[in-house]
Amino acid sequence: MIGFINGKEVEFEENETVLSVAEKYGYFIPTLCEMKDIHHTPGTCRVCLTDIRRKKDPRHHIVTACTTPMEAGMEVLTRTPKVREKQRLQVELLLADHNQDCASCIRHGNCELQDVAQFVGLTQTRYHYPHFYLHRTRDDSSPAIMRNMSKCIRCLRCVTVCRELQGVDALVITEKGLETEISVRDHLPIGDSDCVSCGQCILVCPVGALAERDDIEEVMDCLYDPDVATVFQFAPAVRTALGEEFRMPAGSNVEGRIVTALKRLGADVVLDTNFTADLVIMEEGTELLKRIRDKDILPMFTSCCPGWINFAEKNYPELKEHISTTKSPQQCFGAMAKTYLSEKMELDPRRIRVISIMPCTAKKGEAKRSEFFHEGIPEVDVVLTTREFARLLKREGIHPGDLESTAFDNPWMGEYTGAAVIFGATGGVMEAAIRTVHHAVTGKEMAKVEFEPIRGMEAVREAEVNLEGAGTIKVAAAHTLKAARKLAEDVKAGNSPYTFIEIMACPGGCLGGGGQPRSKHAYQASREERREGLYAIDREASVRQSHNNPQIQKIYSEFLEKPLGFKSHHLLHTTYRDRKRMIRHTMKEIWREIEDRL
């Protein structure tokens, strides 16, 4: 069908909206609720106003572009004086009910509401009613996510992602009219709720209503404390995403520039989480083989993703024995830094501060788990997301694009394989494990290193792995917690056909983590480029299997002795909790308090 936008002919299919057709032809219409890859009830922000005239109705009508279907012969005008006036009024009304303390907001300089206000030509706000928003909820009960509803514009993106994509459904809409608020289900503090800290809600929030806990000042304190040694690590997915914050092409590998930037900041030692990703494969792969040989509890779930661990503990605690006891690469790194590395560097572990740069908000909570403290000393002291790290660099006037690459510091924990770097993509942990498990069973490397059946972006991928004389096992990899729920239900019911299952909470895996750079117009922008960037590093690696990493071989011979040995089990393995019971207990306390008041 044919229509017209700003006097130009456009083609469209039935049921396409004015907004989607305009985007297709490069006509920008501002919106604060609609995103290309989030499908929810549109029209909540009322900013995407356009002037339309239908073929059978010559009158002009101002309508929302996201809710109006394009029609044959329809004429659409996007920038008339009346449209701009109405858009300005709508943004002005949003700002009237919005905390305008922009200078201290975590989204300062990167706020969709500010950008739209500029686009519509808003030069002053006539209405400002603090009493509307100052009483709204501010919740800092989570170690990972902060809620400040005084800044919420009620676009509902967060509710949609939490409910429809993740299947967690921790966020709900409460009250009505001016009292409408995005709340936590059962009126719980977010830290005590079903929230798993995946941070996907933060990625879609257009303002500062939802944000990661900002730990930059704590990192600065560490950097400028002469009595401590700062040891930095950064995850695989960070290196192909950070550049986007500095207008570098998506998927650019800035690994060496991150090292240089950290040294500029004053880091004492810079190492790579990839090293302990290889270590995790040795432990987790050995654990899987032991379970198979001993006819122990199967299937075994991977344990690298703290969002998935939170989800399992809160929703499926009966499955905790199915989860690998191996810690995540972040925590394995912390454990090794404060034992093996401290010995090598002749440093008291109490003087070492391990600082992680992660694509994940849930990693902040993981580092605070009591299981990962030993005699009051945490394995990992502070976690920064990729976005926080970018903000820190911008504050200090450091632009990775201006830097030369530098190698990692230390000869003891610096080398990694191609298997480690693909941990950042969904299916990567599974693929890395298969490379090593195949060798452990058959004594031979896989004929083809890339295990294509487990790659891809489908919610669940499955494959069979031929271990030759040891038989064939069936494996699966899933991303998003909605997909994880289906697999968990099958295991719970005893119907799972799999031996080994990888779960990543975020779409695309760590490369789509809640702490990664965000896009204003598409929820899952740049993920293909980030993924290809990781696979390219793997292809170019001289060593592509974890068991062939010479430093991994050395750390076992010098320190850990063997996978699943006494020492490695003590340092690199953990246990899980039944947190569903803890939530029920909290609810009982809340109802008891309500009854007491009544």
C-alpha positions in Angstrom: 0.0 0.0 0.0 1.0 3.6 -0.6 0.8 6.6 1.8 2.7 9.9 2.3 4.9 11.2 5.0 6.0 14.8 4.9 4.9 14.9 1.2 7.0 11.9 0.2 5.5 8.6 -1.0 6.0 5.6 1.3 5.1 1.9 1.0 3.9 -0.2 3.8 2.2 -3.4 4.8 -1.2 -3.9 6.5 -1.2 -3.2 10.2 2.1 -1.3 10.2 1.9 1.8 12.5 2.7 5.3 11.4 5.7 5.2 13.8 7.1 2.0 12.2 6.7 3.3 8.7 8.3 6.6 9.6 11.3 4.8 11.2 11.6 2.6 8.1 11.9 5.7 5.9 14.2 7.7 8.2 11.6 10.1 9.6 12.3 10.6 13.3 9.3 10.8 15.6 10.2 11.1 19.3 9.0 8.5 21.8 9.7 7.6 25.4 7.9 4.3 25.6 8.2 2.5 22.3 11.3 0.5 21.4 11.7 -1.5 18.3 12.2 -4.9 20.0 9.9 -4.5 23.0 6.3 -5.4 22.3 4.0 -3.9 24.9 0.9 -1.7 25.0 2.1 1.5 23.3 0.9 5.1 23.8 1.9 5.5 27.4 4.2 8.6 26.9 2.0 10.4 24.4 5.0 12.1 22.8 5.0 10.5 19.4 2.3 12.9 18.1 1.8 13.4 14.3 -0.7 15.3 12.1 -2.6 12.9 9.9 -5.2 13.3 7.1 -7.1 10.2 5.9 -8.1 9.7 2.3 -11.8 9.7 3.3 -11.5 12.4 5.9 -9.8 15.6 4.8 -9.7 17.0 8.3 -6.4 17.1 10.2 -6.1 15.0 13.4 -3.3 14.9 16.0 -2.7 11.3 16.9 0.0 9.1 18.5 2.1 7.5 15.8 2.7 4.3 17.8 -1.1 3.4 18.1 -2.3 4.6 14.7 -2.2 2.2 11.7 -1.0 3.5 8.4 -3.7 3.6 5.8 -3.7 3.8 2.0 -3.6 7.4 0.8 -3.0 8.7 4.4 -0.9 11.9 4.6 1.3 12.2 7.7 3.1 15.4 8.8 5.6 15.0 11.6 6.9 18.5 12.2 4.1 21.0 11.8 3.9 24.0 14.2 0.8 22.4 15.9 2.5 19.0 16.3 5.6 20.6 17.8 3.4 22.7 20.2 1.5 19.6 21.4 4.7 17.6 21.8 6.3 20.4 23.9 3.2 20.5 26.1 3.3 16.7 26.6 7.0 16.7 27.5 6.4 19.7 29.8 3.7 17.8 31.6 6.0 14.8 32.0 8.6 17.1 33.5 6.1 18.6 35.9 5.8 15.2 37.6 9.5 14.4 37.4 12.4 15.0 39.8 14.5 17.5 37.8 17.7 17.2 39.9 19.5 16.3 36.7 23.0 17.3 37.7 23.3 14.5 40.2 21.3 11.9 38.2 23.1 8.8 37.1 21.7 9.4 33.6 23.1 12.9 33.3 24.2 13.5 29.7 22.6 10.2 28.6 18.9 10.8 29.3 16.2 10.1 26.8 13.8 12.6 28.5 16.4 15.4 28.1 17.0 14.4 24.5 13.3 14.5 23.6 12.8 17.8 25.4 15.6 19.3 23.3 14.2 17.7 20.1 10.7 19.2 20.6 12.2 22.6 21.3 11.3 22.9 24.9 13.2 26.0 26.3 11.4 26.4 29.7 9.0 24.5 31.9 6.0 26.3 33.2 4.9 23.6 35.5 6.8 21.9 38.3 5.0 20.1 41.2 7.5 18.5 43.6 4.7 17.4 45.9 3.6 15.0 43.2 6.8 13.0 43.2 8.9 13.7 46.3 6.8 11.1 48.3 7.4 8.4 45.8 9.5 5.3 46.6 13.3 5.3 46.8 14.6 1.8 47.3 18.3 1.0 47.9 17.7 -2.4 49.5 19.4 -4.3 46.6 23.2 -4.6 46.3 22.8 -4.2 42.6 19.7 -2.1 41.6 18.5 1.2 42.8 14.9 2.4 42.4 14.0 6.1 42.4 10.4 6.5 41.4 10.6 10.3 41.7 12.2 10.1 38.3 9.8 7.5 36.7 7.8 8.6 33.7 5.7 5.4 33.7 6.6 4.3 30.2 6.1 0.6 31.4 9.1 -0.7 29.4 10.6 -2.2 32.6 7.4 -4.0 33.5 7.2 -5.5 30.0 10.8 -6.7 30.0 10.6 -8.2 33.5 7.2 -9.9 32.8 7.3 -10.8 29.1 11.0 -11.4 28.3 12.4 -12.6 31.6 9.2 -14.2 33.1 10.3 -12.9 36.5 7.3 -10.5 36.9 8.8 -8.7 39.9 7.6 -5.3 38.8 3.9 -4.3 38.9 1.8 -1.2 38.4 0.1 0.1 41.5 -2.4 2.9 42.3 -3.9 5.1 39.6 -3.8 8.7 38.3 -1.0 10.8 39.8 -0.4 8.1 42.4 0.5 5.5 39.7 3.8 3.9 40.5 5.9 1.1 39.2 6.3 -1.0 42.4 7.7 -4.3 43.4 5.3 -7.2 43.6 3.9 -7.9 47.1 5.1 -4.4 48.2 8.5 -5.9 49.1 11.8 -4.0 49.1 13.5 -5.0 45.9 16.3 -6.7 47.7 13.8 -9.1 49.4 11.7 -9.6 46.3 11.6 -12.1 43.4 14.0 -9.7 41.5 17.1 -11.5 40.3 19.2 -8.4 39.7 19.6 -9.2 36.0 19.3 -5.4 35.2 17.3 -5.8 32.0 14.9 -3.2 33.4 17.7 -0.7 33.7 18.7 -1.2 30.0 15.2 -0.1 28.9 14.5 2.7 31.4 14.7 6.0 29.5 15.5 8.0 32.7 17.2 7.5 36.0 14.3 5.7 37.8 16.1 2.3 37.6 19.9 2.2 37.8 22.8 0.1 38.9 24.2 0.9 42.4 27.0 3.3 41.7 30.3 2.1 43.2 32.7 4.5 41.5 33.6 6.4 44.6 34.6 3.2 46.4 36.9 2.3 43.5 38.4 5.8 43.6 39.1 5.3 47.4 40.9 2.1 46.6 43.0 3.6 43.8 44.2 6.4 46.0 44.8 4.4 49.2 48.6 3.9 49.5 48.1 1.0 51.9 46.3 -1.3 49.4 47.2 -2.9 46.1 44.4 -2.8 43.5 44.0 -5.8 41.3 41.5 -5.3 38.4 39.8 -8.0 36.3 37.4 -7.5 33.4 35.0 -10.0 31.8 35.1 -11.3 28.2 32.0 -9.4 27.1 33.3 -6.0 28.4 36.0 -5.8 25.7 33.6 -5.9 22.7 31.1 -3.5 24.3 32.9 -0.7 26.1 33.9 1.1 22.8 30.2 1.9 22.1 30.2 4.3 25.1 32.9 6.2 23.2 31.3 6.1 19.7 33.6 3.3 18.5 32.1 0.7 16.2 30.0 -1.9 18.0 31.9 -5.1 18.6 35.4 -3.4 18.6 37.9 -5.3 20.7 39.3 -2.7 23.1 41.0 -5.3 25.4 44.5 -3.7 25.3 43.1 -0.2 25.6 41.2 -1.2 28.7 44.4 -2.3 30.3 46.1 1.0 29.4 43.1 3.0 30.7 43.2 1.1 34.0 46.9 1.8 34.4 46.2 5.5 33.7 43.7 5.4 36.5 46.4 4.0 38.8 45.6 0.3 38.9 48.5 -1.7 40.4 47.7 -5.0 38.6 45.4 -5.6 35.6 44.5 -9.2 34.8 41.8 -11.0 32.8 38.7 -12.8 34.1 39.2 -15.0 31.0 42.1 -16.7 32.9 39.6 -18.0 35.5 37.0 -18.8 32.9 39.5 -21.4 31.7 39.9 -22.5 35.3 36.2 -22.8 35.7 36.1 -25.1 32.6 38.6 -27.4 34.2 36.6 -27.6 37.5 33.1 -27.7 35.9 34.1 -30.1 33.2 35.6 -32.5 35.7 32.6 -32.2 37.9 30.3 -33.1 35.0 32.4 -36.2 34.1 32.4 -37.3 37.7 28.6 -37.0 37.9 28.2 -39.0 34.7 30.6 -41.8 35.8 29.2 -41.9 39.4 25.6 -41.8 38.1 25.1 -38.8 40.3 22.5 -36.0 40.0 21.9 -35.0 36.4 21.4 -32.9 34.4 24.0 -30.5 35.7 23.3 -26.8 35.2 26.2 -24.3 34.7 26.8 -21.9 37.5 28.5 -18.9 36.0 25.5 -16.6 35.8 24.5 -15.0 39.1 21.1 -13.9 37.7 20.3 -17.5 36.9 21.6 -18.6 40.4 19.3 -16.0 42.0 16.4 -17.2 39.9 17.0 -20.8 40.8 17.4 -20.2 44.5 14.2 -18.1 44.6 12.0 -20.2 42.3 13.5 -23.7 42.1 15.5 -24.3 45.3 14.7 -28.0 45.0 17.0 -28.0 42.0 20.0 -26.6 43.7 21.8 -30.0 43.8 21.6 -29.9 40.0 23.7 -26.8 39.7 27.5 -27.1 39.4 29.2 -26.2 42.6 32.0 -24.4 40.7 32.1 -20.7 41.4 31.8 -18.1 38.6 34.9 -16.9 36.9 34.6 -13.6 38.8 34.7 -15.3 42.2 37.3 -17.8 41.2 39.5 -14.9 40.2 39.0 -13.2 43.6 39.8 -16.5 45.4 43.0 -17.0 43.4 44.0 -13.3 43.7 43.9 -13.5 47.5 45.7 -16.8 47.8 47.9 -17.8 44.8 48.5 -14.2 43.5 49.1 -12.8 47.0 51.8 -15.5 47.6 53.5 -14.8 44.3 53.4 -11.0 44.9 54.3 -11.5 48.6 51.4 -9.4 49.7 49.0 -9.8 52.6 45.6 -10.6 51.1 44.1 -8.1 53.5 45.9 -5.4 51.6 44.6 -6.6 48.2 41.5 -5.0 46.7 40.0 -7.0 43.8 37.9 -4.8 41.5 35.8 -6.3 38.8 34.5 -4.7 35.6 31.5 -6.8 34.6 28.7 -6.6 32.0 26.3 -7.7 34.7 24.5 -6.0 37.5 23.9 -9.2 39.3 27.7 -9.6 39.8 27.4 -6.8 42.4 25.2 -9.0 44.5 27.2 -12.1 43.9 30.3 -10.4 45.3 28.4 -9.7 48.5 27.2 -13.3 49.1 28.4 -14.6 52.5 29.7 -17.7 50.9 32.4 -15.6 49.3 33.8 -14.0 52.5 36.6 -15.7 54.4 37.5 -14.5 57.8 35.8 -11.3 57.0 37.7 -10.8 53.7 35.7 -10.7 50.5 37.0 -12.5 47.4 35.9 -9.6 45.3 35.8 -6.1 46.9 34.0 -3.9 44.3 32.1 -4.6 41.0 31.7 -1.9 38.3 29.4 -2.4 35.4 30.6 -1.6 31.9 28.6 1.6 32.0 30.0 2.6 35.4 33.6 2.0 34.1 32.8 4.2 31.1 31.5 7.0 33.3 34.6 6.7 35.4 36.8 7.1 32.3 34.8 10.1 31.1 35.1 11.7 34.5 38.9 11.3 34.4 39.2 12.5 30.8 40.3 9.1 29.4 39.1 8.1 26.0 40.0 4.5 25.0 40.0 5.5 21.3 43.0 7.7 22.0 45.0 5.0 23.8 47.5 2.4 22.6 47.1 -1.2 23.6 48.9 -2.6 26.6 49.4 -6.2 27.6 48.1 -7.7 30.8 50.5 -7.2 33.8 51.1 -10.5 35.4 52.9 -13.7 34.3 51.0 -15.8 36.8 47.3 -15.2 35.8 47.4 -13.4 32.5 47.0 -16.0 29.7 43.6 -17.1 28.3 42.3 -19.3 25.5 39.7 -18.8 22.8 37.4 -21.0 24.9 37.4 -18.5 27.7 36.5 -15.5 25.7 33.3 -17.0 24.2 31.9 -17.2 27.8 30.5 -13.8 27.0 28.1 -15.2 24.4 25.1 -17.5 25.0 26.2 -21.1 24.5 29.9 -20.1 25.1 30.3 -21.8 28.4 28.8 -25.0 27.0 31.0 -24.9 23.9 34.1 -24.3 26.0 33.2 -27.1 28.3 32.6 -29.5 25.4 36.0 -28.8 23.9 37.6 -29.9 27.2 35.3 -32.7 28.2 35.7 -34.3 24.7 39.5 -34.3 25.2 39.2 -35.6 28.8 37.1 -38.6 27.7 38.6 -39.4 24.3 42.2 -38.1 24.7 41.8 -36.3 21.4 40.9 -32.7 20.4 37.6 -32.2 18.6 38.1 -32.4 14.8 36.2 -29.0 14.5 36.7 -26.6 17.4 33.6 -24.6 16.8 30.6 -26.4 18.0 28.0 -24.8 15.7 24.8 -26.6 17.0 25.0 -24.7 20.3 25.6 -21.3 18.7 22.8 -19.0 17.7 20.2 -16.7 19.3 17.2 -19.0 19.6 15.9 -19.0 23.2 16.9 -22.7 23.6 19.4 -24.6 21.5 20.1 -28.3 21.9 22.7 -30.7 20.5 24.2 -34.1 20.9 27.9 -34.6 21.8 29.6 -37.8 20.7 32.1 -38.8 23.3 33.1 -41.8 21.2 33.6 -44.8 23.4 31.8 -43.1 26.3 28.7 -42.6 24.3 26.6 -39.6 23.4 25.2 -37.0 25.7 22.5 -34.4 25.0 23.1 -30.8 26.0 21.1 -27.5 25.9 21.9 -23.8 26.1 19.3 -21.2 27.0 19.2 -17.5 27.4 16.6 -15.3 29.2 14.9 -16.6 32.3 11.6 -17.2 30.6 13.5 -19.9 28.6 15.2 -21.1 31.8 11.9 -21.6 33.5 10.8 -24.2 30.9 14.0 -26.2 31.2 13.9 -26.0 35.0 10.3 -27.2 35.0 11.2 -30.2 32.9 14.1 -31.1 35.3 11.8 -30.7 38.3 9.3 -33.0 36.7 11.9 -35.6 35.8 11.4 -35.1 32.1 14.6 -33.5 31.0 16.5 -35.4 28.3 19.7 -33.4 28.9 23.0 -34.2 30.7 24.3 -30.7 30.8 22.5 -27.4 30.6 23.8 -23.8 30.3 21.6 -21.0 31.4 22.3 -17.3 30.9 19.8 -14.8 32.4 20.3 -12.1 29.8 19.4 -12.1 26.1 22.5 -13.1 24.2 24.3 -14.0 27.4 26.8 -11.7 29.1 27.1 -9.5 26.0 23.5 -8.4 26.6 24.0 -8.0 30.4 22.2 -5.5 32.4 25.4 -3.5 32.9 26.3 -3.1 29.2 25.9 0.0 27.1 22.3 0.9 26.3 20.7 2.0 23.1 17.9 4.7 23.0 15.8 3.1 20.2 16.4 -0.6 20.3 16.6 -2.9 23.4 18.9 -5.5 21.8 21.0 -3.2 19.6 24.6 -4.2 18.9 24.4 -7.7 20.3 25.2 -9.4 17.0 28.3 -7.2 16.6 29.5 -7.9 20.2 29.0 -11.6 19.7 30.9 -11.7 16.5 33.7 -9.7 18.1 34.0 -12.4 20.8 34.0 -15.2 18.2 36.6 -13.4 16.2 38.9 -13.3 19.2 38.4 -17.0 19.6 39.2 -17.7 16.0 42.4 -15.7 16.2 43.6 -17.3 19.5 46.7 -19.5 19.3 45.2 -21.8 22.0 41.5 -22.5 21.9 40.9 -25.1 24.6 41.0 -24.4 28.3 43.0 -27.5 29.2 45.8 -26.4 26.8 46.4 -23.1 28.6 50.0 -23.3 30.0 49.2 -21.1 32.9 46.2 -23.2 33.9 48.5 -26.3 33.8 51.0 -24.5 35.9 48.6 -23.3 38.6 47.4 -26.9 39.1 51.0 -28.3 39.3 52.2 -25.5 41.6 49.2 -24.7 43.7 45.8 -26.4 43.2 47.1 -29.9 42.5 44.2 -31.2 40.5 40.6 -30.3 39.4 38.1 -31.2 42.2 41.0 -31.9 44.5 41.0 -30.9 48.2 42.5 -27.4 47.7 40.6 -26.5 44.5 37.3 -27.7 46.0 37.9 -25.4 49.0 38.8 -22.4 46.9 36.8 -22.7 43.8 33.5 -24.4 44.8 30.4 -23.2 46.7 26.9 -24.1 47.9 23.5 -22.7 47.2 20.5 -21.7 49.4 16.7 -22.0 49.5 15.8 -18.3 49.2 12.1 -19.0 48.5 11.7 -19.7 52.2 13.4 -16.4 53.0 10.9 -14.5 50.8 7.9 -16.3 52.5 9.3 -15.3 55.9 9.6 -11.7 54.9 6.0 -11.7 53.7 4.9 -13.2 57.0 6.6 -10.3 58.8 4.9 -7.8 56.6 1.5 -9.2 57.2 2.1 -9.4 60.9 3.1 -5.7 60.9 -0.1 -4.9 59.0 -2.2 -6.9 61.5 -0.5 -5.2 64.4 -1.4 -1.8 63.0 -5.0 -2.8 62.5 
